Amino acid sequence: MKKKIIIVGGFHEVIELCEMCSYEIAGIIDNKLEGRYMGYNILGKDEDASAIKKEYKNIPIIVTPDSPQIRVKIVNFYLRLGYEFANIISPQAVISKSANLGKGIIVQSGVNISSGVVIDNFVRLNTKCNIMHDSVIGDYCTIAPNAVILGRVNVMKSCYIGANATVLPGLSIGEMSIIGAGSVVTKNVEKNSVIAGVPGKKIKENKNQI
């Protein structure tokens, strides 16, 4: 029997991933969509979440937005309502048996999670990103397509690592930092930093705080 799930945020990429993972999608909660989307019922908006939980009881949810800051707010809202959270992990991802995975994570196709890696709660790993040995990806982080996190890196909570970025071994990325697409990080990054370039340099503060 297929496991059931409710998707929060009608993001078609995650809908297709749930289908690939053989979940039965009970419906979608979305603040903009109405009726049906991609063949699934729109159950309501965030404001309807309490009533939806009563009707659908113990069906877990997955929170889809790409932005760590938005994901934090949505997850906290649904945690207060007592929802449970599923993991959506592509069968085309490669995950070491010694990796440690949190709850509410999304792992898309082509992702590699190497030995001793820790993926904390509500992390999103996009297509073909590569998390190398003994690295830690903190709560709510997003790792964009083709980004490479080399060995023993500590990416603290709510960071965004852009597409094709590379973080060299043993470094620390401070919480709520943004690493621009294609950047190469060669030294530790302070929290709330926006990094760009090769080698990566701080260009401004991330003022979009949680």
Phi and psi in degrees as GROMACS dihedral restraints (atoms count N, CA, C in turn):
[ dihedral_restraints ]
;  ai    aj    ak    al  type     phi  dphi    fc
    3     4     5     6     1   -70.2    20    10
    4     5     6     7     1   144.1    20    10
    6     7     8     9     1   -76.1    20    10
    7     8     9    10     1   140.9    20    10
    9    10    11    12     1   -94.2    20    10
   10    11    12    13     1   153.8    20    10
   12    13    14    15     1  -151.6    20    10
   13    14    15    16     1   151.2    20    10
   15    16    17    18     1  -113.0    20    10
   16    17    18    19     1   133.1    20    10
   18    19    20    21     1  -100.2    20    10
   19    20    21    22     1   127.4    20    10
   21    22    23    24     1  -101.1    20    10
   22    23    24    25     1   109.4    20    10
   24    25    26    27     1    98.4    20    10
   25    26    27    28     1   112.4    20    10
   27    28    29    30     1   -79.8    20    10
   28    29    30    31     1    64.3    20    10
   30    31    32    33     1   -89.9    20    10
   31    32    33    34     1   115.4    20    10
   33    34    35    36     1   -59.6    20    10
   34    35    36    37     1   -32.3    20    10
   36    37    38    39     1   -61.0    20    10
   37    38    39    40     1   -42.3    20    10
   39    40    41    42     1   -75.2    20    10
   40    41    42    43     1   -34.2    20    10
   42    43    44    45     1   -57.7    20    10
   43    44    45    46     1   -47.8    20    10
   45    46    47    48     1   -64.9    20    10
   46    47    48    49     1   -35.5    20    10
   48    49    50    51     1   -65.2    20    10
   49    50    51    52     1   -41.6    20    10
   51    52    53    54     1   -60.9    20    10
   52    53    54    55     1   -40.9    20    10
   54    55    56    57     1   -62.6    20    10
   55    56    57    58     1   -43.1    20    10
   57    58    59    60     1   -60.2    20    10
   58    59    60    61     1   -35.2    20    10
   60    61    62    63     1   -85.6    20    10
   61    62    63    64     1     7.3    20    10
   63    64    65    66     1    63.0    20    10
   64    65    66    67     1    32.2    20    10
   66    67    68    69     1   -79.7    20    10
   67    68    69    70     1   147.5    20    10
   69    70    71    72     1   -92.1    20    10
   70    71    72    73     1   113.3    20    10
   72    73    74    75     1   -82.4    20    10
   73    74    75    76     1   109.9    20    10
   75    76    77    78     1   -72.5    20    10
   76    77    78    79     1   -23.9    20    10
   78    79    80    81     1   159.8    20    10
   79    80    81    82     1  -179.0    20    10
   81    82    83    84     1  -127.6    20    10
   82    83    84    85     1   136.3    20    10
   84    85    86    87     1  -104.2    20    10
   85    86    87    88     1   123.8    20    10
   87    88    89    90     1  -153.5    20    10
   88    89    90    91     1   137.8    20    10
   90    91    92    93     1   -79.8    20    10
   91    92    93    94     1    -8.9    20    10
   93    94    95    96     1  -117.5    20    10
   94    95    96    97     1   -32.5    20    10
   96    97    98    99     1   -80.8    20    10
   97    98    99   100     1   153.4    20    10
   99   100   101   102     1  -140.3    20    10
  100   101   102   103     1   157.1    20    10
  102   103   104   105     1    77.2    20    10
  103   104   105   106     1  -110.8    20    10
  105   106   107   108     1  -131.4    20    10
  106   107   108   109     1   152.5    20    10
  108   109   110   111     1  -143.2    20    10
  109   110   111   112     1   125.7    20    10
  111   112   113   114     1    53.8    20    10
  112   113   114   115     1    30.6    20    10
  114   115   116   117     1    89.8    20    10
  115   116   117   118     1     3.5    20    10
  117   118   119   120     1  -117.5    20    10
  118   119   120   121     1   147.4    20    10
  120   121   122   123     1   -70.9    20    10
  121   122   123   124     1   137.6    20    10
  123   124   125   126     1   -84.9    20    10
  124   125   126   127     1   114.2    20    10
  126   127   128   129     1   -79.5    20    10
  127   128   129   130     1   -21.4    20    10
  129   130   131   132     1   149.6    20    10
  130   131   132   133     1  -165.0    20    10
  132   133   134   135     1  -106.7    20    10
  133   134   135   136     1   177.1    20    10
  135   136   137   138     1   -53.9    20    10
  136   137   138   139     1   -38.0    20    10
  138   139   140   141     1   -64.7    20    10
  139   140   141   142     1   -16.6    20    10
  141   142   143   144     1   -95.7    20    10
  142   143   144   145     1     4.0    20    10
  144   145   146   147     1   -61.9    20    10
  145   146   147   148     1   -36.2    20    10
  147   148   149   150     1   -63.8    20    10
  148   149   150   151     1   -45.7    20    10
  150   151   152   153     1   -66.0    20    10
  151   152   153   154     1   -38.3    20    10
  153   154   155   156     1   -63.0    20    10
  154   155   156   157     1   -41.1    20    10
  156   157   158   159     1   -61.3    20    10
  157   158   159   160     1   -40.6    20    10
  159   160   161   162     1   -64.1    20    10
  160   161   162   163     1   -40.3    20    10
  162   163   164   165     1   -73.1    20    10
  163   164   165   166     1   -39.7    20    10
  165   166   167   168     1  -101.9    20    10
  166   167   168   169     1     2.7    20    10
  168   169   170   171     1    50.3    20    10
  169   170   171   172     1  -111.6    20    10
  171   172   173   174     1   -95.4    20    10
  172   173   174   175     1    17.7    20    10
  174   175   176   177     1   -72.5    20    10
  175   176   177   178     1   125.1    20    10
  177   178   179   180     1   -75.9    20    10
  178   179   180   181     1   167.1    20    10
  180   181   182   183     1  -120.2    20    10
  181   182   183   184     1   163.5    20    10
  183   184   185   186     1  -130.9    20    10
  184   185   186   187     1   133.2    20    10
  186   187   188   189     1   -99.4    20    10
  187   188   189   190     1   123.7    20    10
  189   190   191   192     1   -99.1    20    10
  190   191   192   193     1   -22.9    20    10
  192   193   194   195     1   -55.9    20    10
  193   194   195   196     1   144.8    20    10
  195   196   197   198     1   -75.5    20    10
  196   197   198   199     1   -32.2    20    10
  198   199   200   201     1   -71.2    20    10
  199   200   201   202     1   124.9    20    10
  201   202   203   204     1   -57.7    20    10
  202   203   204   205     1   -40.5    20    10
  204   205   206   207     1   -64.5    20    10
  205   206   207   208     1   -41.3    20    10
  207   208   209   210     1   -67.7    20    10
  208   209   210   211     1   -40.9    20    10
  210   211   212   213     1   -62.1    20    10
  211   212   213   214     1   -40.5    20    10
  213   214   215   216     1   -56.7    20    10
  214   215   216   217     1   -48.8    20    10
  216   217   218   219     1   -63.8    20    10
  217   218   219   220     1   -43.7    20    10
  219   220   221   222     1   -67.2    20    10
  220   221   222   223     1   -45.9    20    10
  222   223   224   225     1   -60.8    20    10
  223   224   225   226     1   -45.1    20    10
  225   226   227   228     1   -60.8    20    10
  226   227   228   229     1   -38.5    20    10
  228   229   230   231     1   -61.2    20    10
  229   230   231   232     1   -47.2    20    10
  231   232   233   234     1   -75.5    20    10
  232   233   234   235     1   -29.1    20    10
  234   235   236   237     1   -61.9    20    10
  235   236   237   238     1   -42.3    20    10
  237   238   239   240     1   -62.7    20    10
  238   239   240   241     1   -27.0    20    10
  240   241   242   243     1   -85.9    20    10
  241   242   243   244     1    -4.1    20    10
  243   244   245   246     1    86.8    20    10
  244   245   246   247     1    16.0    20    10
  246   247   248   249     1   -69.0    20    10
  247   248   249   250     1   150.9    20    10
  249   250   251   252     1   -98.3    20    10
  250   251   252   253     1   157.9    20    10
  252   253   254   255     1  -123.4    20    10
  253   254   255   256     1   136.8    20    10
  255   256   257   258     1   -96.1    20    10
  256   257   258   259     1   162.1    20    10
  258   259   260   261     1  -102.3    20    10
  259   260   261   262     1   135.9    20    10
  261   262   263   264     1  -116.4    20    10
  262   263   264   265     1   110.3    20    10
  264   265   266   267     1  -126.8    20    10
  265   266   267   268     1   118.2    20    10
  267   268   269   270     1   -61.0    20    10
  268   269   270   271     1   138.9    20    10
  270   271   272   273     1   -67.0    20    10
  271   272   273   274     1   -11.0    20    10
  273   274   275   276     1   -96.7    20    10
  274   275   276   277     1     9.7    20    10
  276   277   278   279     1   -89.0    20    10
  277   278   279   280     1   152.8    20    10
  279   280   281   282     1  -112.4    20    10
  280   281   282   283     1   117.2    20    10
  282   283   284   285     1  -127.0    20    10
  283   284   285   286     1   123.7    20    10
  285   286   287   288     1   -61.9    20    10
  286   287   288   289     1   146.0    20    10
  288   289   290   291     1   -66.6    20    10
  289   290   291   292     1   -17.9    20    10
  291   292   293   294     1   -96.8    20    10
  292   293   294   295     1     2.6    20    10
  294   295   296   297     1   -74.6    20    10
  295   296   297   298     1   152.4    20    10
  297   298   299   300     1  -119.0    20    10
  298   299   300   301     1   117.2    20    10
  300   301   302   303     1  -110.7    20    10
  301   302   303   304     1   135.2    20    10
  303   304   305   306     1   -83.3    20    10
  304   305   306   307     1  -161.3    20    10
  306   307   308   309     1  -104.7    20    10
  307   308   309   310     1   157.3    20    10
  309   310   311   312     1    69.2    20    10
  310   311   312   313     1    24.9    20    10
  312   313   314   315     1   -94.1    20    10
  313   314   315   316     1   154.5    20    10
  315   316   317   318     1  -120.8    20    10
  316   317   318   319     1   123.0    20    10
  318   319   320   321     1  -124.4    20    10
  319   320   321   322     1   112.6    20    10
  321   322   323   324     1   -90.4    20    10
  322   323   324   325     1   175.5    20    10
  324   325   326   327     1   -64.1    20    10
  325   326   327   328     1   143.3    20    10
  327   328   329   330     1    83.7    20    10
  328   329   330   331     1    -2.9    20    10
  330   331   332   333     1   -69.6    20    10
  331   332   333   334     1   141.8    20    10
  333   334   335   336     1  -118.3    20    10
  334   335   336   337     1   123.6    20    10
  336   337   338   339     1  -117.4    20    10
  337   338   339   340     1   113.7    20    10
  339   340   341   342     1   -89.2    20    10
  340   341   342   343     1  -174.1    20    10
  342   343   344   345     1   -63.0    20    10
  343   344   345   346     1   136.9    20    10
  345   346   347   348     1    72.5    20    10
  346   347   348   349     1     9.1    20    10
  348   349   350   351     1   -75.6    20    10
  349   350   351   352     1   143.7    20    10
  351   352   353   354     1  -114.9    20    10
  352   353   354   355     1   121.8    20    10
  354   355   356   357     1  -109.5    20    10
  355   356   357   358     1   110.4    20    10
  357   358   359   360     1   -76.8    20    10
  358   359   360   361     1  -172.0    20    10
  360   361   362   363     1   -71.9    20    10
  361   362   363   364     1   143.5    20    10
  363   364   365   366     1    61.6    20    10
  364   365   366   367     1    32.2    20    10
  366   367   368   369     1   -85.5    20    10
  367   368   369   370     1   146.7    20    10
  369   370   371   372     1  -120.4    20    10
  370   371   372   373     1   120.7    20    10
  372   373   374   375     1  -111.4    20    10
  373   374   375   376     1   111.6    20    10
  375   376   377   378     1   -85.3    20    10
  376   377   378   379     1   171.8    20    10
  378   379   380   381     1   -49.2    20    10
  379   380   381   382     1   126.4    20    10
  381   382   383   384     1    64.8    20    10
  382   383   384   385     1    19.0    20    10
  384   385   386   387     1   -74.4    20    10
  385   386   387   388     1   158.6    20    10
  387   388   389   390     1  -131.2    20    10
  388   389   390   391     1   113.8    20    10
  390   391   392   393     1  -109.0    20    10
  391   392   393   394     1   109.5    20    10
  393   394   395   396     1   -88.7    20    10
  394   395   396   397     1   174.7    20    10
  396   397   398   399     1   -52.0    20    10
  397   398   399   400     1   138.1    20    10
  399   400   401   402     1    64.2    20    10
  400   401   402   403     1    17.3    20    10
  402   403   404   405     1   -85.4    20    10
  403   404   405   406     1   156.6    20    10
  405   406   407   408     1  -123.4    20    10
  406   407   408   409     1   126.7    20    10
  408   409   410   411     1  -110.2    20    10
  409   410   411   412     1   113.4    20    10
  411   412   413   414     1   -73.8    20    10
  412   413   414   415     1   167.0    20    10
  414   415   416   417     1   -46.8    20    10
  415   416   417   418     1   136.8    20    10
  417   418   419   420     1    70.7    20    10
  418   419   420   421     1     4.2    20    10
  420   421   422   423     1   -67.6    20    10
  421   422   423   424     1   151.3    20    10
  423   424   425   426     1  -118.9    20    10
  424   425   426   427     1   127.7    20    10
  426   427   428   429     1  -112.1    20    10
  427   428   429   430     1   116.2    20    10
  429   430   431   432     1   -78.5    20    10
  430   431   432   433     1   170.8    20    10
  432   433   434   435     1   -55.8    20    10
  433   434   435   436     1   136.2    20    10
  435   436   437   438     1    67.2    20    10
  436   437   438   439     1     8.4    20    10
  438   439   440   441     1   -69.0    20    10
  439   440   441   442     1   148.9    20    10
  441   442   443   444     1  -123.5    20    10
  442   443   444   445     1   119.1    20    10
  444   445   446   447     1  -106.1    20    10
  445   446   447   448     1   107.8    20    10
  447   448   449   450     1   -78.4    20    10
  448   449   450   451     1  -178.1    20    10
  450   451   452   453     1   -63.3    20    10
  451   452   453   454     1   143.4    20    10
  453   454   455   456     1    62.7    20    10
  454   455   456   457     1    29.0    20    10
  456   457   458   459     1   -88.4    20    10
  457   458   459   460     1   141.1    20    10
  459   460   461   462     1  -113.8    20    10
  460   461   462   463     1   105.5    20    10
  462   463   464   465     1   -97.1    20    10
  463   464   465   466     1   109.9    20    10
  465   466   467   468     1   -77.4    20    10
  466   467   468   469     1   173.4    20    10
  468   469   470   471     1   -60.6    20    10
  469   470   471   472     1   147.5    20    10
  471   472   473   474     1    64.0    20    10
  472   473   474   475     1    29.4    20    10
  474   475   476   477     1   -89.1    20    10
  475   476   477   478     1   156.3    20    10
  477   478   479   480     1  -122.7    20    10
  478   479   480   481     1   118.3    20    10
  480   481   482   483     1  -105.3    20    10
  481   482   483   484     1   114.6    20    10
  483   484   485   486     1   -70.8    20    10
  484   485   486   487     1   167.3    20    10
  486   487   488   489     1   -58.6    20    10
  487   488   489   490     1   134.7    20    10
  489   490   491   492     1    65.6    20    10
  490   491   492   493     1    11.3    20    10
  492   493   494   495     1   -74.3    20    10
  493   494   495   496     1   154.8    20    10
  495   496   497   498     1  -129.9    20    10
  496   497   498   499     1   132.2    20    10
  498   499   500   501     1  -113.1    20    10
  499   500   501   502     1   120.1    20    10
  501   502   503   504     1   -71.2    20    10
  502   503   504   505     1   162.8    20    10
  504   505   506   507     1   -61.8    20    10
  505   506   507   508     1   147.4    20    10
  507   508   509   510     1    76.8    20    10
  508   509   510   511     1     7.0    20    10
  510   511   512   513     1   -91.6    20    10
  511   512   513   514     1   165.3    20    10
  513   514   515   516     1  -121.5    20    10
  514   515   516   517     1   131.7    20    10
  516   517   518   519     1  -109.7    20    10
  517   518   519   520     1   113.5    20    10
  519   520   521   522     1   -63.4    20    10
  520   521   522   523     1   152.3    20    10
  522   523   524   525     1   -58.4    20    10
  523   524   525   526     1   148.0    20    10
  525   526   527   528     1    59.9    20    10
  526   527   528   529     1    27.6    20    10
  528   529   530   531     1   -91.5    20    10
  529   530   531   532     1   157.0    20    10
  531   532   533   534     1  -122.3    20    10
  532   533   534   535     1   125.9    20    10
  534   535   536   537     1  -106.0    20    10
  535   536   537   538     1   117.1    20    10
  537   538   539   540     1   -65.1    20    10
  538   539   540   541     1   155.7    20    10
  540   541   542   543     1   -56.1    20    10
  541   542   543   544     1   132.6    20    10
  543   544   545   546     1    78.3    20    10
  544   545   546   547     1     0.4    20    10
  546   547   548   549     1   -72.6    20    10
  547   548   549   550     1   154.9    20    10
  549   550   551   552     1  -120.4    20    10
  550   551   552   553     1   113.5    20    10
  552   553   554   555     1   -89.6    20    10
  553   554   555   556     1   120.4    20    10
  555   556   557   558     1  -114.3    20    10
  556   557   558   559     1    -3.5    20    10
  558   559   560   561     1  -149.6    20    10
  559   560   561   562     1   166.0    20    10
  561   562   563   564     1   -57.0    20    10
  562   563   564   565     1   148.8    20    10
  564   565   566   567     1  -116.1    20    10
  565   566   567   568     1   128.5    20    10
  567   568   569   570     1   -71.5    20    10
  568   569   570   571     1   157.2    20    10
  570   571   572   573     1   -62.9    20    10
  571   572   573   574     1   153.5    20    10
  573   574   575   576     1    64.2    20    10
  574   575   576   577     1    23.7    20    10
  576   577   578   579     1   -95.1    20    10
  577   578   579   580     1   147.8    20    10
  579   580   581   582     1  -111.1    20    10
  580   581   582   583     1   120.0    20    10
  582   583   584   585     1  -113.1    20    10
  583   584   585   586     1   138.4    20    10
  585   586   587   588     1  -147.7    20    10
  586   587   588   589     1   153.4    20    10
  588   589   590   591     1   101.9    20    10
  589   590   591   592     1   175.8    20    10
  591   592   593   594     1  -131.1    20    10
  592   593   594   595     1   107.5    20    10
  594   595   596   597     1   -71.1    20    10
  595   596   597   598     1   159.0    20    10
  597   598   599   600     1   -65.9    20    10
  598   599   600   601     1   135.3    20    10
  600   601   602   603     1  -131.6    20    10
  601   602   603   604     1   150.0    20    10
  603   604   605   606     1   -71.7    20    10
  604   605   606   607     1   126.3    20    10
  606   607   608   609     1  -108.7    20    10
  607   608   609   610     1   -19.9    20    10
  609   610   611   612     1  -173.3    20    10
  610   611   612   613     1   175.5    20    10
  612   613   614   615     1   -86.3    20    10
  613   614   615   616     1   147.1    20    10
  615   616   617   618     1   -83.5    20    10
  616   617   618   619     1   105.2    20    10
  618   619   620   621     1   -91.2    20    10
  619   620   621   622     1    -0.7    20    10
  621   622   623   624     1   -86.5    20    10
  622   623   624   625     1    71.7    20    10
  624   625   626   627     1   -82.3    20    10
  625   626   627   628     1   157.8    20    10
